[in-house]
Structures are given as structure tokens and as C-alpha cells.
Amino acid sequence: MGSTVWVITILKERPWIGIVVGIILFFILFVLKRWFVRKLMVDEKEG
């Protein structure tokens, strides 16, 4: 629980860090999804 309180404290003091981290996480998920869909498409063509 201590680390959660620490994160909340940082986000209260510097809200922009939360925005930057959110954008990075969203971008990573977006890239992973595209890669996964592309992999599925290639598997379907070969199969």
C-alpha cells in the first residue's frame, strides 16, 4: 500500500507525469494490438 500512496502523492504534485505515463501506456497497448492482429492475419493466410 505504501507505494500506491507514493504514486498518488506524485500525481497530486505533478499531474503531467500521469498524463505522460497514460499516453505511453496507451501507445504500448496500441502497438501490441496492431502487432497481434497482424500476426493473426499472417497465421490465417499460411493456415
mmJSON file of the N, C-alpha and C atoms, coordinates in Angstrom:
{"data_MODEL":{"atom_site":{
"group_PDB":["ATOM","ATOM","ATOM","ATOM","ATOM","ATOM","ATOM","ATOM","ATOM","ATOM","ATOM","ATOM","ATOM","ATOM","ATOM","ATOM","ATOM","ATOM","ATOM","ATOM","ATOM","ATOM","ATOM","ATOM","ATOM","ATOM","ATOM","ATOM","ATOM","ATOM","ATOM","ATOM","ATOM","ATOM","ATOM","ATOM","ATOM","ATOM","ATOM","ATOM","ATOM","ATOM","ATOM","ATOM","ATOM","ATOM","ATOM","ATOM","ATOM","ATOM","ATOM","ATOM","ATOM","ATOM","ATOM","ATOM","ATOM","ATOM","ATOM","ATOM","ATOM","ATOM","ATOM","ATOM","ATOM","ATOM","ATOM","ATOM","ATOM","ATOM","ATOM","ATOM","ATOM","ATOM","ATOM","ATOM","ATOM","ATOM","ATOM","ATOM","ATOM","ATOM","ATOM","ATOM","ATOM","ATOM","ATOM","ATOM","ATOM","ATOM","ATOM","ATOM","ATOM","ATOM","ATOM","ATOM","ATOM","ATOM","ATOM","ATOM","ATOM","ATOM","ATOM","ATOM","ATOM","ATOM","ATOM","ATOM","ATOM","ATOM","ATOM","ATOM","ATOM","ATOM","ATOM","ATOM","ATOM","ATOM","ATOM","ATOM","ATOM","ATOM","ATOM","ATOM","ATOM","ATOM","ATOM","ATOM","ATOM","ATOM","ATOM","ATOM","ATOM","ATOM","ATOM","ATOM","ATOM","ATOM","ATOM","ATOM","ATOM"],
"id":[1,2,3,4,5,6,7,8,9,10,11,12,13,14,15,16,17,18,19,20,21,22,23,24,25,26,27,28,29,30,31,32,33,34,35,36,37,38,39,40,41,42,43,44,45,46,47,48,49,50,51,52,53,54,55,56,57,58,59,60,61,62,63,64,65,66,67,68,69,70,71,72,73,74,75,76,77,78,79,80,81,82,83,84,85,86,87,88,89,90,91,92,93,94,95,96,97,98,99,100,101,102,103,104,105,106,107,108,109,110,111,112,113,114,115,116,117,118,119,120,121,122,123,124,125,126,127,128,129,130,131,132,133,134,135,136,137,138,139,140,141],
"type_symbol":["N","C","C","N","C","C","N","C","C","N","C","C","N","C","C","N","C","C","N","C","C","N","C","C","N","C","C","N","C","C","N","C","C","N","C","C","N","C","C","N","C","C","N","C","C","N","C","C","N","C","C","N","C","C","N","C","C","N","C","C","N","C","C","N","C","C","N","C","C","N","C","C","N","C","C","N","C","C","N","C","C","N","C","C","N","C","C","N","C","C","N","C","C","N","C","C","N","C","C","N","C","C","N","C","C","N","C","C","N","C","C","N","C","C","N","C","C","N","C","C","N","C","C","N","C","C","N","C","C","N","C","C","N","C","C","N","C","C","N","C","C"],
"label_atom_id":["N","CA","C","N","CA","C","N","CA","C","N","CA","C","N","CA","C","N","CA","C","N","CA","C","N","CA","C","N","CA","C","N","CA","C","N","CA","C","N","CA","C","N","CA","C","N","CA","C","N","CA","C","N","CA","C","N","CA","C","N","CA","C","N","CA","C","N","CA","C","N","CA","C","N","CA","C","N","CA","C","N","CA","C","N","CA","C","N","CA","C","N","CA","C","N","CA","C","N","CA","C","N","CA","C","N","CA","C","N","CA","C","N","CA","C","N","CA","C","N","CA","C","N","CA","C","N","CA","C","N","CA","C","N","CA","C","N","CA","C","N","CA","C","N","CA","C","N","CA","C","N","CA","C","N","CA","C","N","CA","C","N","CA","C"],
"label_alt_id":[null,null,null,null,null,null,null,null,null,null,null,null,null,null,null,null,null,null,null,null,null,null,null,null,null,null,null,null,null,null,null,null,null,null,null,null,null,null,null,null,null,null,null,null,null,null,null,null,null,null,null,null,null,null,null,null,null,null,null,null,null,null,null,null,null,null,null,null,null,null,null,null,null,null,null,null,null,null,null,null,null,null,null,null,null,null,null,null,null,null,null,null,null,null,null,null,null,null,null,null,null,null,null,null,null,null,null,null,null,null,null,null,null,null,null,null,null,null,null,null,null,null,null,null,null,null,null,null,null,null,null,null,null,null,null,null,null,null,null,null,null],
"label_comp_id":["MET","MET","MET","GLY","GLY","GLY","SER","SER","SER","THR","THR","THR","VAL","VAL","VAL","TRP","TRP","TRP","VAL","VAL","VAL","ILE","ILE","ILE","THR","THR","THR","ILE","ILE","ILE","LEU","LEU","LEU","LYS","LYS","LYS","GLU","GLU","GLU","ARG","ARG","ARG","PRO","PRO","PRO","TRP","TRP","TRP","ILE","ILE","ILE","GLY","GLY","GLY","ILE","ILE","ILE","VAL","VAL","VAL","VAL","VAL","VAL","GLY","GLY","GLY","ILE","ILE","ILE","ILE","ILE","ILE","LEU","LEU","LEU","PHE","PHE","PHE","PHE","PHE","PHE","ILE","ILE","ILE","LEU","LEU","LEU","PHE","PHE","PHE","VAL","VAL","VAL","LEU","LEU","LEU","LYS","LYS","LYS","ARG","ARG","ARG","TRP","TRP","TRP","PHE","PHE","PHE","VAL","VAL","VAL","ARG","ARG","ARG","LYS","LYS","LYS","LEU","LEU","LEU","MET","MET","MET","VAL","VAL","VAL","ASP","ASP","ASP","GLU","GLU","GLU","LYS","LYS","LYS","GLU","GLU","GLU","GLY","GLY","GLY"],
"label_asym_id":["A","A","A","A","A","A","A","A","A","A","A","A","A","A","A","A","A","A","A","A","A","A","A","A","A","A","A","A","A","A","A","A","A","A","A","A","A","A","A","A","A","A","A","A","A","A","A","A","A","A","A","A","A","A","A","A","A","A","A","A","A","A","A","A","A","A","A","A","A","A","A","A","A","A","A","A","A","A","A","A","A","A","A","A","A","A","A","A","A","A","A","A","A","A","A","A","A","A","A","A","A","A","A","A","A","A","A","A","A","A","A","A","A","A","A","A","A","A","A","A","A","A","A","A","A","A","A","A","A","A","A","A","A","A","A","A","A","A","A","A","A"],
"label_entity_id":["1","1","1","1","1","1","1","1","1","1","1","1","1","1","1","1","1","1","1","1","1","1","1","1","1","1","1","1","1","1","1","1","1","1","1","1","1","1","1","1","1","1","1","1","1","1","1","1","1","1","1","1","1","1","1","1","1","1","1","1","1","1","1","1","1","1","1","1","1","1","1","1","1","1","1","1","1","1","1","1","1","1","1","1","1","1","1","1","1","1","1","1","1","1","1","1","1","1","1","1","1","1","1","1","1","1","1","1","1","1","1","1","1","1","1","1","1","1","1","1","1","1","1","1","1","1","1","1","1","1","1","1","1","1","1","1","1","1","1","1","1"],
"label_seq_id":[1,1,1,2,2,2,3,3,3,4,4,4,5,5,5,6,6,6,7,7,7,8,8,8,9,9,9,10,10,10,11,11,11,12,12,12,13,13,13,14,14,14,15,15,15,16,16,16,17,17,17,18,18,18,19,19,19,20,20,20,21,21,21,22,22,22,23,23,23,24,24,24,25,25,25,26,26,26,27,27,27,28,28,28,29,29,29,30,30,30,31,31,31,32,32,32,33,33,33,34,34,34,35,35,35,36,36,36,37,37,37,38,38,38,39,39,39,40,40,40,41,41,41,42,42,42,43,43,43,44,44,44,45,45,45,46,46,46,47,47,47],
"pdbx_PDB_ins_code":[null,null,null,null,null,null,null,null,null,null,null,null,null,null,null,null,null,null,null,null,null,null,null,null,null,null,null,null,null,null,null,null,null,null,null,null,null,null,null,null,null,null,null,null,null,null,null,null,null,null,null,null,null,null,null,null,null,null,null,null,null,null,null,null,null,null,null,null,null,null,null,null,null,null,null,null,null,null,null,null,null,null,null,null,null,null,null,null,null,null,null,null,null,null,null,null,null,null,null,null,null,null,null,null,null,null,null,null,null,null,null,null,null,null,null,null,null,null,null,null,null,null,null,null,null,null,null,null,null,null,null,null,null,null,null,null,null,null,null,null,null],
"Cartn_x":[0.825,0.0,0.86,2.051,2.904,3.248,3.525,3.902,2.721,1.496,0.307,0.153,0.323,0.23,1.307,2.517,3.632,3.277,2.703,2.301,1.237,0.234,-0.849,-0.273,0.677,1.303,2.007,2.767,3.463,2.448,1.366,0.371,-0.32,-0.498,-1.108,-0.155,1.138,2.113,2.416,2.48,2.83,1.864,0.693,-0.33,0.146,1.092,1.527,2.23,2.847,3.512,2.474,1.306,0.239,-0.225,-0.309,-0.737,0.292,1.58,2.65,2.656,2.573,2.568,1.348,0.198,-1.008,-0.856,-0.271,-0.058,0.897,1.973,2.94,2.276,1.499,0.808,-0.168,-0.917,-1.879,-1.153,-0.006,0.769,1.284,1.785,2.287,1.158,-0.011,-1.146,-1.568,-1.565,-1.955,-1.009,0.318,1.312,1.175,0.998,0.852,-0.38,-1.473,-2.702,-2.497,-1.861,-1.615,-0.727,0.326,1.236,0.494,-0.374,-1.122,-2.078,-2.782,-3.72,-2.962,-1.823,-1.022,-0.548,-0.127,0.331,-0.816,-2.015,-3.176,-3.479,-3.398,-3.681,-2.688,-1.406,-0.378,-0.623,-0.968,-1.242,-2.435,-3.455,-4.625,-4.267,-3.439,-3.059,-2.253,-1.323,-0.495,-1.315,-2.241,-3.039,-4.096],
"Cartn_y":[-1.215,0.0,1.268,1.181,2.362,2.944,2.063,2.559,3.249,2.767,3.393,4.829,5.033,6.374,7.271,6.734,7.48,7.931,7.017,7.357,8.443,8.316,9.309,10.679,10.685,11.949,12.609,11.819,12.375,12.929,12.182,12.624,13.905,14.078,15.324,16.5,16.268,17.355,17.679,16.638,16.83,16.05,16.612,15.895,15.523,16.274,16.0,14.656,14.187,12.875,11.792,11.91,10.936,10.935,12.127,12.235,11.577,11.863,11.29,9.768,9.256,7.801,7.178,7.83,7.319,7.244,8.28,8.281,7.158,6.966,5.913,4.543,4.308,3.017,2.791,3.827,3.717,3.363,4.017,3.768,2.33,1.854,0.476,-0.513,-0.302,-1.196,-1.153,0.037,0.196,-0.588,-0.445,-1.151,-2.661,-3.104,-4.544,-5.092,-4.342,-4.802,-4.917,-3.914,-3.962,-5.139,-5.362,-6.478,-7.804,-7.921,-9.155,-9.422,-8.383,-8.541,-8.939,-8.297,-8.622,-10.076,-10.525,-11.902,-12.868,-12.547,-13.403,-13.486,-12.348,-12.327,-13.214,-13.115,-13.923,-15.399,-15.726,-17.126,-17.66,-16.84,-17.284,-17.526,-16.654,-16.82,-18.099,-18.364,-19.558,-20.813,-20.743,-21.912,-22.109],
"Cartn_z":[0.0,0.0,0.0,0.564,0.653,-0.705,-1.672,-2.994,-3.676,-3.409,-4.01,-3.511,-2.222,-1.645,-2.245,-2.442,-3.024,-4.44,-5.239,-6.612,-6.598,-5.716,-5.639,-5.258,-4.334,-3.915,-5.096,-5.874,-7.046,-8.043,-8.279,-9.257,-8.802,-7.488,-6.986,-7.189,-6.972,-7.1,-8.557,-9.404,-10.824,-11.705,-11.988,-12.773,-14.173,-14.739,-16.106,-16.215,-15.106,-15.14,-15.414,-14.788,-15.018,-16.467,-17.057,-18.457,-19.368,-19.123,-19.953,-19.841,-18.61,-18.395,-19.08,-18.98,-19.632,-21.142,-21.738,-23.194,-23.588,-22.815,-23.124,-23.023,-21.965,-21.808,-22.957,-23.332,-24.44,-25.731,-25.973,-27.192,-27.219,-26.066,-25.991,-26.281,-25.676,-25.918,-27.383,-27.982,-29.385,-30.297,-30.045,-30.86,-30.676,-29.436,-29.185,-29.887,-29.873,-30.526,-32.03,-32.633,-34.079,-34.439,-33.622,-33.874,-33.762,-32.759,-32.525,-33.681,-34.139,-35.258,-36.517,-36.776,-37.957,-37.896,-36.704,-36.519,-36.801,-36.314,-36.566,-38.061,-38.763,-40.204,-40.958,-40.599,-41.274,-40.991,-39.75,-39.409,-40.213,-40.413,-41.159,-42.622,-43.208,-44.619,-44.823,-43.875,-44.013,-43.768,-42.827,-42.474,-43.495],
"occupancy":[1.0,1.0,1.0,1.0,1.0,1.0,1.0,1.0,1.0,1.0,1.0,1.0,1.0,1.0,1.0,1.0,1.0,1.0,1.0,1.0,1.0,1.0,1.0,1.0,1.0,1.0,1.0,1.0,1.0,1.0,1.0,1.0,1.0,1.0,1.0,1.0,1.0,1.0,1.0,1.0,1.0,1.0,1.0,1.0,1.0,1.0,1.0,1.0,1.0,1.0,1.0,1.0,1.0,1.0,1.0,1.0,1.0,1.0,1.0,1.0,1.0,1.0,1.0,1.0,1.0,1.0,1.0,1.0,1.0,1.0,1.0,1.0,1.0,1.0,1.0,1.0,1.0,1.0,1.0,1.0,1.0,1.0,1.0,1.0,1.0,1.0,1.0,1.0,1.0,1.0,1.0,1.0,1.0,1.0,1.0,1.0,1.0,1.0,1.0,1.0,1.0,1.0,1.0,1.0,1.0,1.0,1.0,1.0,1.0,1.0,1.0,1.0,1.0,1.0,1.0,1.0,1.0,1.0,1.0,1.0,1.0,1.0,1.0,1.0,1.0,1.0,1.0,1.0,1.0,1.0,1.0,1.0,1.0,1.0,1.0,1.0,1.0,1.0,1.0,1.0,1.0],
"B_iso_or_equiv":[0.0,0.0,0.0,0.0,0.0,0.0,0.0,0.0,0.0,0.0,0.0,0.0,0.0,0.0,0.0,0.0,0.0,0.0,0.0,0.0,0.0,0.0,0.0,0.0,0.0,0.0,0.0,0.0,0.0,0.0,0.0,0.0,0.0,0.0,0.0,0.0,0.0,0.0,0.0,0.0,0.0,0.0,0.0,0.0,0.0,0.0,0.0,0.0,0.0,0.0,0.0,0.0,0.0,0.0,0.0,0.0,0.0,0.0,0.0,0.0,0.0,0.0,0.0,0.0,0.0,0.0,0.0,0.0,0.0,0.0,0.0,0.0,0.0,0.0,0.0,0.0,0.0,0.0,0.0,0.0,0.0,0.0,0.0,0.0,0.0,0.0,0.0,0.0,0.0,0.0,0.0,0.0,0.0,0.0,0.0,0.0,0.0,0.0,0.0,0.0,0.0,0.0,0.0,0.0,0.0,0.0,0.0,0.0,0.0,0.0,0.0,0.0,0.0,0.0,0.0,0.0,0.0,0.0,0.0,0.0,0.0,0.0,0.0,0.0,0.0,0.0,0.0,0.0,0.0,0.0,0.0,0.0,0.0,0.0,0.0,0.0,0.0,0.0,0.0,0.0,0.0],
"pdbx_formal_charge":[null,null,null,null,null,null,null,null,null,null,null,null,null,null,null,null,null,null,null,null,null,null,null,null,null,null,null,null,null,null,null,null,null,null,null,null,null,null,null,null,null,null,null,null,null,null,null,null,null,null,null,null,null,null,null,null,null,null,null,null,null,null,null,null,null,null,null,null,null,null,null,null,null,null,null,null,null,null,null,null,null,null,null,null,null,null,null,null,null,null,null,null,null,null,null,null,null,null,null,null,null,null,null,null,null,null,null,null,null,null,null,null,null,null,null,null,null,null,null,null,null,null,null,null,null,null,null,null,null,null,null,null,null,null,null,null,null,null,null,null,null],
"auth_seq_id":[1,1,1,2,2,2,3,3,3,4,4,4,5,5,5,6,6,6,7,7,7,8,8,8,9,9,9,10,10,10,11,11,11,12,12,12,13,13,13,14,14,14,15,15,15,16,16,16,17,17,17,18,18,18,19,19,19,20,20,20,21,21,21,22,22,22,23,23,23,24,24,24,25,25,25,26,26,26,27,27,27,28,28,28,29,29,29,30,30,30,31,31,31,32,32,32,33,33,33,34,34,34,35,35,35,36,36,36,37,37,37,38,38,38,39,39,39,40,40,40,41,41,41,42,42,42,43,43,43,44,44,44,45,45,45,46,46,46,47,47,47],
"auth_comp_id":["MET","MET","MET","GLY","GLY","GLY","SER","SER","SER","THR","THR","THR","VAL","VAL","VAL","TRP","TRP","TRP","VAL","VAL","VAL","ILE","ILE","ILE","THR","THR","THR","ILE","ILE","ILE","LEU","LEU","LEU","LYS","LYS","LYS","GLU","GLU","GLU","ARG","ARG","ARG","PRO","PRO","PRO","TRP","TRP","TRP","ILE","ILE","ILE","GLY","GLY","GLY","ILE","ILE","ILE","VAL","VAL","VAL","VAL","VAL","VAL","GLY","GLY","GLY","ILE","ILE","ILE","ILE","ILE","ILE","LEU","LEU","LEU","PHE","PHE","PHE","PHE","PHE","PHE","ILE","ILE","ILE","LEU","LEU","LEU","PHE","PHE","PHE","VAL","VAL","VAL","LEU","LEU","LEU","LYS","LYS","LYS","ARG","ARG","ARG","TRP","TRP","TRP","PHE","PHE","PHE","VAL","VAL","VAL","ARG","ARG","ARG","LYS","LYS","LYS","LEU","LEU","LEU","MET","MET","MET","VAL","VAL","VAL","ASP","ASP","ASP","GLU","GLU","GLU","LYS","LYS","LYS","GLU","GLU","GLU","GLY","GLY","GLY"],
"auth_asym_id":["A","A","A","A","A","A","A","A","A","A","A","A","A","A","A","A","A","A","A","A","A","A","A","A","A","A","A","A","A","A","A","A","A","A","A","A","A","A","A","A","A","A","A","A","A","A","A","A","A","A","A","A","A","A","A","A","A","A","A","A","A","A","A","A","A","A","A","A","A","A","A","A","A","A","A","A","A","A","A","A","A","A","A","A","A","A","A","A","A","A","A","A","A","A","A","A","A","A","A","A","A","A","A","A","A","A","A","A","A","A","A","A","A","A","A","A","A","A","A","A","A","A","A","A","A","A","A","A","A","A","A","A","A","A","A","A","A","A","A","A","A"],
"auth_atom_id":["N","CA","C","N","CA","C","N","CA","C","N","CA","C","N","CA","C","N","CA","C","N","CA","C","N","CA","C","N","CA","C","N","CA","C","N","CA","C","N","CA","C","N","CA","C","N","CA","C","N","CA","C","N","CA","C","N","CA","C","N","CA","C","N","CA","C","N","CA","C","N","CA","C","N","CA","C","N","CA","C","N","CA","C","N","CA","C","N","CA","C","N","CA","C","N","CA","C","N","CA","C","N","CA","C","N","CA","C","N","CA","C","N","CA","C","N","CA","C","N","CA","C","N","CA","C","N","CA","C","N","CA","C","N","CA","C","N","CA","C","N","CA","C","N","CA","C","N","CA","C","N","CA","C","N","CA","C","N","CA","C","N","CA","C"],
"pdbx_PDB_model_num":[1,1,1,1,1,1,1,1,1,1,1,1,1,1,1,1,1,1,1,1,1,1,1,1,1,1,1,1,1,1,1,1,1,1,1,1,1,1,1,1,1,1,1,1,1,1,1,1,1,1,1,1,1,1,1,1,1,1,1,1,1,1,1,1,1,1,1,1,1,1,1,1,1,1,1,1,1,1,1,1,1,1,1,1,1,1,1,1,1,1,1,1,1,1,1,1,1,1,1,1,1,1,1,1,1,1,1,1,1,1,1,1,1,1,1,1,1,1,1,1,1,1,1,1,1,1,1,1,1,1,1,1,1,1,1,1,1,1,1,1,1]
}}}
